[in-house]
């Protein structure tokens, strides 16, 4: 069972072998540890040390996100014991041929799935723009085998993604201000839901990578970057359009989400200038206690764990206010996402029925077989 806690001001406390979610004097939920697979904590939710210890002892994947869906971090359980596999992963990041071949497969799968979504939009809405974008993406995909470096593959992916989002907007009954992919912050309801769902599926990809016994940091398409989990970003690419984009289309076109379900986040008021605050900051930033002025760039700090990729297909909403779902709408998004992840379909490579959640683990294990040399090339999951 995967549980999301998003009630602001709630507290998670331990009572025996259970966790209790409370707010003031009210009890909201009782969480049975033996049923709990993952706990996702969003925004201003307090968790007691006793509850944290229980989660760590039982090795429950506990994820922390901001209320807007941005990933913050997670409780670190025990590290994978197969050091030889981890060593091979890192060695392969220096193998240009291996990284190129795997990146071509990953991006090829992503582009094929994007084209399939656009083709569905063309058929159901008789929209030539979506059809033309799908044709262009397929032509670009056929040339992936000619690329000579991972950088070039990423460039092709970026151009294909820009085409994709220009066609995807024609799949919605109403545009809701959605004309292209915008993040940090998302500036319209559709981008807001896309950002949230992308975080959810990347979180699932991280879990799948760990279940497969792989180290999440070294990737093939997304290269090494300080503090970034690159391998889940590789794995999630083929699932973006298949899960997040198709679900977003359904949520809006079926009327499950509407414009009044969203609000514009207002910036906090500007505080009056207080000179003592500057002095306190200087004192706290002095790493060796000399009470001397320390330049900000000289103070080393650990970054947040990162799932963020340099999405070439998206623009930042710098200078604009974020759009966020109200709690009731957020709950509907979470419910729809979890239902999607437990939906069964026929997996052509596995040749059996499985859920999307199981498929993500299957694909992670397939990546492992490629890394260990048991398979020659990664086979992405393709949308039919």
Secondary structure as UniProt FT lines:
FT   STRAND          2..5
FT   TURN            8..9
FT   STRAND          11..15
FT   TURN            16..17
FT   STRAND          18..23
FT   TURN            24..25
FT   STRAND          26..32
FT   HELIX           33..35
FT   STRAND          38..42
FT   STRAND          46..47
FT   HELIX           49..57
FT   TURN            58..59
FT   STRAND          61..65
FT   TURN            67..68
FT   STRAND          71..74
FT   HELIX           83..92
FT   TURN            93..94
FT   HELIX           96..125
FT   HELIX           128..142
FT   HELIX           144..146
FT   HELIX           150..168
FT   HELIX           169..171
FT   TURN            176..177
FT   STRAND          182..183
FT   HELIX           189..211
FT   TURN            212..213
FT   TURN            226..227
FT   HELIX           230..239
FT   HELIX           240..245
FT   HELIX           246..253
FT   TURN            254..255
FT   HELIX           259..261
FT   STRAND          262..264
FT   HELIX           275..285
FT   TURN            287..288
FT   HELIX           296..298
FT   TURN            312..313
FT   STRAND          315..316
FT   TURN            318..319
FT   STRAND          323..325
FT   HELIX           327..341
FT   STRAND          344..347
FT   TURN            348..351
FT   STRAND          352..355
FT   HELIX           356..372
//
